[in-house]
Amino acid sequence: MKKIAVVVQRYGFEINGGAEVHARILAERLNVEYRIEVLTTTRKEYIEGASEHYDEGEEDINGIKVRRFKVCKGSNGKSSGNYLRRNFRYSNRKVTVTNFFYLPLVKIFYRKSVDHDLLFEQWMRSGNFHSEELINFIRHNQDLYTAFIFFTYLYHPAYAGLQVVGHKSIFIPTAHDEYPFYYSGMNKLFSQPKFIMYNTISEKELVERNYPQTKIIKSDIAGIGFDKPQFELQSVKVDCQYFVYIGRIDKGKGCKELIDYFLKFRESYKGELKLVMIGNNYMKKVEVTDDIIFTGFIGEEEKLSYLRGSEALIISSPNESLSMVTLEAMIMGKPVLVTSKSEVLKSHIEVSKAGFIYYNQNEFNRQLTHMLNLSEEGKNDIAEKGISYVENNYSWANIMNKFDQAISYVESNK
């Protein structure tokens, strides 16, 4: 049986980040045909300064060997991060009448430094998942594995690991439109993989447009498979109509705007209505109101029970490479309302016709009103379209076949 390593920054049942859940589900599916080992860190939280959560060493999670490695003591990457962000921001901005006097000076101040590559490396090593022990393990044990599957372009395990075993790697970048994606140091990262497995066509187009070298790297589009829930879903204790948000509750995920939009909508809506927000809350200031329910992190069955009882799922994140929860909602026959700021989310809705898109407060209000007044026929039509979209594009049989081909390609083209 071929031995495959899945390398991801965090791993565990209590982690609800999209890429990490993707890695766990994929690892468990692949473990049927391959001998899977997960290489990860001892960290649970992505936030800066988080402490160790897991013990170093090996453990078994649902039949898969998980090797955890201690992270390095974090160095301060704030100054290098600020430089990289401003270098990208100002070097690409055009001079206009309004910025004529200050922009040329700022461009000079944040021009590409002779130490640019060094600053990028410093910034990457300052992240919360920098583990030299993990990279050294890959370096010294690479011959034990047929292939390495790396997750997420943004973190050190993929960045450094690909430089060691890029020749036998499958890279799942989970890339999206955000500042770090454009840092010039990423050129090295996107030059290393033997095979790239994208989540969506939108992600593939984004990567190839900005890193043309990836066009000659063998690639495919797989995402992840979804099945209808097989267990009995429970009733939830919400005594009125409600919408649901599922994911990390963070300003970067558009949650502040979502809360503001929802509360403004409630000012004019006459009936009882709530927003249920499921996931760990990383927002420092959250308005306390009876109209919003924060559940915290909950189990899969309870999460899907909330989803089943809702009017629709709302996804406010501008940065998505797949959005697993969107596809979960669709396979359950639920409408999805998404922000226009994410090309991936927009594509899901435009192709499937199983939801709606909001661009601003007025559109948000209009779409919520429309969904609250859907007839049974309208709800059934959306449900059929969503289920069909997921079954046609995200079946496990198709996805496993694509990974079989990718592993065979890597094995025969080292």
Phi, psi and omega in degrees: 000130182291140181258123183239136176258130172256119183252119182213151188291328179222153181203131177159160181295332184273006179257125184247019174291144186303310183294323182288321175294319176305312181299317182293315181295317179296316180301317181293324177290316181294334184294349177288321184254342182231164173267105186263136168235140178256129176250120187209188183251178179271004184269146174254321185261147178271345187290150183297136177085006180295148181271171176295139179247318182258157174282149172295156175112201187253147171209162178255125176237107178056042176086006181243133176287125179245122177257121180253137182237141181293141178274156179285154176300125187295131172265160182279108180258014185297315183293318179292324177296318178297318179298312183298318181295314183286327176299313178294315185298312187273330180292338181258359181271139180270146179286131178232179179298321185285335181245016187303323187276324186259331186297316178303324179291318179294322178300319179293316183295322182253027176294166183297121183281153174296339179261020186306310182296322179295319179294324177295315178299320179297317179296317180295321180286342181279352182294168187285352185237026178284113181225104177292331178296320178297313181294321178294324177298315178300315183299316187273347184236016186299330182288348180281345187244139175290321181205158175243130176253112182260137177251137164076113183294338194280342191245160188301319181305318179286317183299311182279323182295322179295331178289339180270315186232034178303330184290346178228042187241151166242122186252125173250094192288336188043050185275147173208173189283092177212163187308308184301332180301331186265356180299136187298337177297341179290346177305318180296316181301311185281004175261349191271324191294151171277328182214140176242127177250106180277160177273325183214164176295327178297319179294316179301315180295320178298312182295312184290331177292323184263338179228080187303336180298338181288344181295335181262001175271132178304135183208168175204175179237121184233312187069225182213153182273156180223138175240154173295143180305134182263347182264164181285121179277145184263162173279150181247158186268069172235118192269022178202179175297148179206155170255160183229140170245136179231126180146186177294129181269104191206148177301321180295342177266011178078014187287326178297314178297319179300313179298315179299314180299315183294316181294326176291323176297320181297334180298329182254350182274131188276332185272181175282133183200139179226161172244121178260122181248116186252125179139169177292138184261117179251009179275130184287323181238118179231129180293128179274122181207150178289346182280348182235130179250123175257115183271342191074192179284128180230167182288167184298316182296317180293320178301311181291332176293318174299317181297316181299322183277355185277166172285324181187163171268138174244126177241118187255359186288128177281348186239098179223142174254344176212308186069080181299322184292330175298316180289327174299316179297317181296317181293338176269002176080022181260140174295156178231131175253124186234156175286146178287350185286347180251118179294325179295313180296316178301318181297316178305315184286317182295323181281317185280330187062028184251026180182200187218163183236138174242143183249336183199185181300316182297318179293322178301312180299316183295317182289322176297317179299317180298315182292325179292340182249014178297137174284167176300322178297318179295319178295318180294323179296316178296318180299314180298319180293319180294315179298316179298318181299314182290316181296325182281333187246341186226047175278143182295324181299316180293318182292317179296323177298320179294322178288325175301315180294320180295317179295319178295321179296313180297318182297322185268356183231036180290000000 
